[in-house]
Amino acid sequence: MALSLAESPRSEEDKVESSSKSPALNSQRDGQALESLSDKIDDVNILRSRLKESQHPSEEILPGEPEFGLEKDKTQFRQYEAACDRVKAFYREQHEKQTVAYNVQAREDFESKTRAEMSIWAAMEKLNTLIDESDPDTSLSQIEHLLQAAEAIRRDGKPRWMQLTGLIHDLGKLLYFFDAQGQWDVVGDTFPVGCAFDEAIIYHDTFKGNPDHGHAVYSTKYGVYRQGCGMSNLMLSWGHDEYLYQVVRSQSSLPEEALAMIRYHSFYPWHTGGAYMHFMDEHDEQMLAAVKAFNPYDLYSKSDSVPKVEELKVVIP
């Protein structure tokens, strides 16, 4: 998927060149099952965040914190301890298969294989079709879900580049219909490979089945990295976040904060759990703040009002 990402429309001549050979599309995959799982994963993260806040309540709302989500009723989400068995089974599979070897191969495949080329809106429509056509009674379309995040960011007066980031941040889920091995390398919380799996990672005990667990190097605190090496040098588990980040970082004019929001929005062990801080450099402090500012829009916008798609479509390339 070679997206031409910019805050204003580009001509056909400005699009990233790609091979004439189209990548194979696997339209037989159950898109609604992927989205259902993704929603349940979000529910778990929402509840986990609420539990953490109740244990360490803030004395006041700090300047610059996002307004969106502060007054929303979070009690509608199921209790964290009762997270559904399917999510637990998903994380077991993800944690057993996200190895260093797999992640090296995934990045090699990304660099060597032909990717589809489409505009932002075309990508949104493609994701919409692939996921929603399997369930015509779904309450909200994928486009509406994507627009909800962008609209919430706009209403809070955030910059246009952040609105665009909210609009596109989940488009990497198209990976599921092209080159992913399953759900486990598309959605779910992300984490570094090549070093010890931190206990802040959800269902940490399921890493016991990962071949890298107990490895002489990969199981140590620093692994193949060094203290203060910077988050940009970590190999994060492959999925829709990392995939889209790899696409847009060389094909857009989005600022570094936007790229961090895309790459790290599922990196809950870091931005919510406080893990892996020993790898941060000075630059990462600013990136962490950006990701935390984006997080409420990622989690809570799905329960917001339904946007008017046709009115918003005219301003999206």
C-alpha positions as a printed NumPy array, in Angstrom:
array([[  0.   ,   0.   ,   0.   ],
       [  1.805,   3.109,  -1.227],
       [ -0.27 ,   6.001,   0.109],
       [  0.329,   9.533,  -1.093],
       [ -0.075,  11.238,   2.267],
       [ -0.168,  15.005,   2.436],
       [ -2.385,  17.606,   4.01 ],
       [ -3.432,  18.866,   0.58 ],
       [ -4.263,  16.843,  -2.594],
       [ -1.382,  15.824,  -4.821],
       [ -1.416,  15.299,  -8.554],
       [ -1.001,  11.889, -10.125],
       [  2.572,  12.851, -11.031],
       [  3.396,  13.377,  -7.346],
       [  2.335,   9.905,  -6.275],
       [  4.958,   7.38 ,  -5.284],
       [  5.89 ,   5.171,  -8.186],
       [  5.204,   1.459,  -7.925],
       [  5.503,  -1.628, -10.051],
       [  2.744,  -2.36 , -12.572],
       [  2.223,  -5.729, -10.953],
       [ -0.644,  -5.502,  -8.478],
       [ -0.284,  -7.245,  -5.108],
       [ -2.626, -10.125,  -4.39 ],
       [ -5.753,  -9.184,  -2.444],
       [ -7.166, -11.794,  -0.084],
       [-10.837, -10.782,  -0.045],
       [-11.838, -14.099,   1.555],
       [-10.562, -13.066,   4.96 ],
       [-13.149, -12.196,   7.586],
       [-12.766,  -8.455,   7.956],
       [-15.564,  -8.118,  10.487],
       [-13.877, -10.685,  12.729],
       [-10.695,  -8.594,  12.625],
       [-12.575,  -5.428,  13.514],
       [-14.518,  -7.161,  16.277],
       [-11.248,  -8.366,  17.777],
       [ -9.717,  -4.905,  17.403],
       [-12.666,  -3.366,  19.248],
       [-12.329,  -5.88 ,  22.089],
       [ -8.616,  -5.106,  22.344],
       [ -9.507,  -1.41 ,  22.62 ],
       [-12.022,  -2.216,  25.358],
       [ -9.324,  -3.987,  27.363],
       [ -6.961,  -1.025,  27.   ],
       [ -9.667,   1.436,  28.004],
       [-10.444,  -0.533,  31.148],
       [ -6.78 ,  -0.981,  31.925],
       [ -6.257,   2.778,  31.673],
       [ -9.266,   3.449,  33.9  ],
       [ -8.017,   1.018,  36.513],
       [ -4.602,   2.663,  36.506],
       [ -6.139,   6.116,  36.886],
       [ -8.291,   4.974,  39.798],
       [ -5.192,   3.664,  41.56 ],
       [ -3.132,   6.806,  40.833],
       [ -5.647,   9.641,  40.446],
       [ -4.421,  13.006,  39.172],
       [ -4.848,  15.948,  41.49 ],
       [ -5.664,  18.252,  38.587],
       [ -5.896,  18.336,  34.805],
       [ -2.523,  19.464,  33.543],
       [ -2.236,  22.195,  30.912],
       [ -2.149,  20.809,  27.39 ],
       [ -3.968,  17.58 ,  28.211],
       [ -6.611,  16.635,  25.622],
       [-10.097,  17.869,  26.404],
       [-11.747,  15.027,  24.551],
       [-12.588,  12.044,  26.741],
       [-12.375,  13.782,  30.118],
       [-16.119,  13.82 ,  30.726],
       [-17.158,  10.682,  28.894],
       [-18.831,   7.863,  30.775],
       [-16.207,   5.123,  30.916],
       [-18.34 ,   2.783,  33.058],
       [-19.993,   1.336,  29.929],
       [-16.949,  -0.808,  29.199],
       [-16.687,  -4.292,  30.705],
       [-14.416,  -4.97 ,  33.641],
       [-10.775,  -5.504,  32.743],
       [-10.566,  -8.764,  34.673],
       [-13.408, -10.179,  32.58 ],
       [-11.681,  -9.566,  29.238],
       [-13.069, -12.071,  26.77 ],
       [-11.361, -15.393,  26.136],
       [-10.881, -14.577,  22.476],
       [ -8.674, -11.613,  23.286],
       [ -6.618, -13.77 ,  25.65 ],
       [ -6.266, -16.463,  22.994],
       [ -5.281, -13.817,  20.451],
       [ -2.517, -12.474,  22.681],
       [ -1.201, -15.954,  23.302],
       [ -0.803, -16.489,  19.561],
       [  0.69 , -13.026,  19.041],
       [  3.166, -13.432,  21.873],
       [  4.295, -16.84 ,  20.675],
       [  4.799, -15.807,  17.039],
       [  6.238, -12.285,  17.233],
       [  9.901, -13.294,  17.214],
       [ 13.035, -11.489,  16.088],
       [ 13.265, -13.777,  13.076],
       [  9.693, -13.075,  12.019],
       [ 10.118,  -9.304,  12.419],
       [ 13.316,  -9.229,  10.388],
       [ 11.565, -11.146,   7.609],
       [  8.479,  -8.908,   7.743],
       [ 10.63 ,  -5.821,   7.184],
       [ 12.537,  -7.477,   4.361],
       [  9.225,  -8.365,   2.72 ],
       [  8.015,  -4.798,   3.144],
       [ 11.045,  -3.451,   1.322],
       [ 11.06 ,  -6.013,  -1.475],
       [  7.403,  -6.627,  -2.331],
       [  5.147,  -4.489,  -4.493],
       [  2.513,  -2.547,  -2.571],
       [ -0.826,  -1.242,  -3.773],
       [ -1.019,   2.478,  -4.504],
       [ -4.103,   4.482,  -3.571],
       [ -5.23 ,   7.838,  -2.252],
       [ -6.268,   8.377,   1.362],
       [ -9.958,   8.248,   0.579],
       [ -9.532,   5.214,  -1.701],
       [ -7.718,   3.421,   1.133],
       [-10.523,   4.303,   3.531],
       [-13.128,   3.008,   1.083],
       [-11.143,  -0.178,   0.489],
       [-10.897,  -0.856,   4.218],
       [-14.583,   0.019,   4.545],
       [-15.58 ,  -2.461,   1.848],
       [-13.363,  -5.314,   2.977],
       [-14.487,  -5.137,   6.604],
       [-18.092,  -3.969,   6.48 ],
       [-19.417,  -5.971,   3.554],
       [-19.099,  -9.11 ,   5.668],
       [-21.584,  -7.602,   8.15 ],
       [-24.126,  -5.275,   6.481],
       [-25.817,  -4.613,   9.835],
       [-22.719,  -3.148,  11.474],
       [-23.662,   0.06 ,  13.33 ],
       [-20.862,   2.254,  11.98 ],
       [-18.776,   1.982,   8.822],
       [-14.992,   2.019,   8.905],
       [-15.008,   5.455,   7.288],
       [-17.236,   6.736,  10.085],
       [-14.896,   5.255,  12.688],
       [-11.903,   6.97 ,  11.077],
       [-13.719,  10.271,  10.737],
       [-14.787,  10.165,  14.39 ],
       [-11.187,  10.378,  15.598],
       [-10.308,  13.151,  13.156],
       [-13.444,  15.141,  14.026],
       [-12.818,  14.823,  17.766],
       [ -9.302,  16.167,  17.25 ],
       [-10.619,  19.031,  15.088],
       [-13.237,  20.008,  17.671],
       [-10.512,  20.311,  20.285],
       [ -8.701,  22.82 ,  18.079],
       [ -5.677,  20.633,  17.374],
       [ -3.499,  21.306,  14.284],
       [ -4.486,  19.986,  10.859],
       [ -1.602,  17.523,  10.757],
       [ -2.964,  15.886,  13.914],
       [ -6.445,  15.746,  12.409],
       [ -4.965,  13.944,   9.406],
       [ -3.104,  11.58 ,  11.706],
       [ -6.348,  10.678,  13.447],
       [ -7.933,  10.045,  10.073],
       [ -5.289,   7.642,   8.781],
       [ -3.793,   6.025,  11.88 ],
       [ -5.621,   2.698,  11.436],
       [ -5.339,   2.379,   7.645],
       [ -2.494,  -0.081,   8.149],
       [ -5.191,  -2.679,   8.876],
       [ -5.336,  -3.134,   5.098],
       [ -2.268,  -5.288,   5.67 ],
       [ -4.644,  -8.055,   6.818],
       [ -6.013,  -8.397,   3.286],
       [ -2.681,  -8.368,   1.489],
       [  0.342,  -9.919,   3.173],
       [ -0.399, -10.647,   6.847],
       [ -0.155, -14.177,   8.196],
       [ -3.154, -13.696,  10.454],
       [ -4.744, -11.33 ,  12.942],
       [ -1.759, -11.632,  15.264],
       [  0.524,  -9.595,  12.966],
       [ -2.024,  -6.849,  12.295],
       [ -3.686,  -5.747,  15.556],
       [ -2.966,  -5.862,  19.291],
       [ -0.619,  -4.059,  21.66 ],
       [  2.922,  -3.738,  20.359],
       [  6.251,  -4.317,  22.102],
       [  9.977,  -4.511,  21.25 ],
       [ 11.561,  -7.762,  20.131],
       [ 15.235,  -8.503,  20.666],
       [ 15.137,  -7.754,  24.391],
       [ 13.282,  -9.029,  27.444],
       [  9.489,  -8.967,  27.275],
       [  8.517,  -6.542,  30.023],
       [  5.904,  -7.499,  32.596],
       [  3.927,  -4.392,  31.632],
       [  2.888,  -6.191,  28.441],
       [ -0.654,  -7.522,  28.661],
       [ -0.85 , -11.281,  29.401],
       [  2.917, -11.363,  29.891],
       [  2.89 , -15.015,  30.921],
       [  1.952, -16.103,  27.386],
       [  5.44 , -15.261,  26.119],
       [  6.673, -18.564,  27.507],
       [  5.849, -20.169,  24.175],
       [  7.922, -17.652,  22.204],
       [ 11.226, -19.125,  20.902],
       [ 12.997, -15.92 ,  21.977],
       [ 11.883, -16.372,  25.589],
       [ 14.955, -17.555,  27.475],
       [ 17.311, -16.685,  24.602],
       [ 20.811, -15.835,  25.82 ],
       [ 20.621, -12.301,  24.393],
       [ 16.999, -11.586,  23.513],
       [ 15.795, -12.343,  27.029],
       [ 18.079,  -9.797,  28.736],
       [ 17.051,  -6.283,  29.76 ],
       [ 18.917,  -4.55 ,  26.935],
       [ 19.094,  -7.421,  24.473],
       [ 20.531,  -6.293,  21.141],
       [ 20.111,  -2.614,  22.093],
       [ 21.875,  -0.255,  24.494],
       [ 20.691,   2.15 ,  27.159],
       [ 19.457,   5.442,  25.732],
       [ 19.602,   4.188,  22.131],
       [ 16.281,   5.876,  21.309],
       [ 12.875,   4.359,  20.619],
       [ 13.357,   4.84 ,  16.89 ],
       [ 16.076,   2.172,  17.007],
       [ 13.851,  -0.474,  18.586],
       [ 12.317,  -3.186,  16.436],
       [  8.664,  -3.15 ,  17.465],
       [  6.383,  -6.1  ,  16.856],
       [  5.039,  -6.004,  13.308],
       [  1.446,  -4.91 ,  12.811],
       [ -0.748,  -2.182,  11.339],
       [  1.017,   0.533,  13.359],
       [  4.548,  -0.283,  12.232],
       [  3.393,  -1.005,   8.69 ],
       [  1.691,   2.368,   8.227],
       [  4.6  ,   4.138,   9.913],
       [  6.989,   2.597,   7.388],
       [  4.712,   3.761,   4.557],
       [  4.161,   7.359,   5.621],
       [  7.572,   8.285,   6.994],
       [  9.028,   8.45 ,   3.464],
       [  5.88 ,   9.52 ,   1.621],
       [  4.457,  12.39 ,   3.631],
       [  5.255,  15.769,   5.121],
       [  3.795,  14.811,   8.497],
       [  5.878,  16.025,  11.474],
       [  7.755,  13.684,  13.78 ],
       [  5.005,  13.894,  16.394],
       [  2.505,  12.506,  13.881],
       [  4.832,   9.654,  12.94 ],
       [  5.216,   8.843,  16.637],
       [  1.44 ,   8.825,  17.098],
       [  1.107,   6.35 ,  14.227],
       [  3.98 ,   4.096,  15.257],
       [  3.457,   4.043,  19.001],
       [ -0.306,   4.339,  19.505],
       [ -0.54 ,   0.607,  20.325],
       [  2.704,   0.565,  22.311],
       [  0.804,   0.505,  25.621],
       [  3.649,  -1.022,  27.666],
       [  5.555,   2.219,  27.012],
       [  3.089,   5.102,  26.882],
       [  0.737,   3.711,  29.535],
       [  2.732,   1.067,  31.418],
       [  5.951,   3.061,  31.803],
       [  8.12 ,   0.203,  30.508],
       [ 11.256,   0.437,  28.356],
       [ 12.083,   3.935,  29.611],
       [ 15.757,   2.934,  29.749],
       [ 15.847,   2.991,  25.933],
       [ 14.59 ,   6.566,  25.635],
       [ 16.75 ,   9.474,  24.526],
       [ 15.993,  13.179,  24.989],
       [ 14.003,  13.325,  21.762],
       [ 11.671,  10.576,  22.973],
       [ 10.331,  12.715,  25.816],
       [  8.62 ,  14.934,  23.268],
       [  7.403,  11.945,  21.267],
       [  5.952,  10.3  ,  24.383],
       [  4.027,  13.472,  25.188],
       [  2.629,  13.506,  21.652],
       [  1.497,   9.879,  21.858],
       [ -0.178,  10.469,  25.219],
       [ -2.003,  13.485,  23.772],
       [ -3.255,  11.328,  20.903],
       [ -4.265,   8.295,  22.959],
       [ -7.738,   9.461,  24.116],
       [ -8.789,  10.149,  20.528],
       [ -7.684,   6.664,  19.529],
       [ -9.541,   4.922,  22.354],
       [-12.694,   6.868,  23.068],
       [-13.865,   8.352,  19.76 ],
       [-15.662,   5.159,  18.709],
       [-18.483,   5.933,  21.127],
       [-18.827,   9.534,  19.923],
       [-21.489,  10.963,  17.596],
       [-21.702,   9.744,  13.994],
       [-19.949,  12.109,  11.529],
       [-21.586,  13.199,   8.249],
       [-19.421,  11.406,   5.711],
       [-20.468,  13.21 ,   2.54 ],
       [-19.908,  16.637,   4.085],
       [-16.41 ,  15.713,   5.213],
       [-15.401,  13.838,   2.056],
       [-14.975,  17.042,   0.048],
       [-11.914,  18.093,   2.055],
       [-10.117,  14.737,   1.929],
       [ -7.877,  13.85 ,  -1.048]])
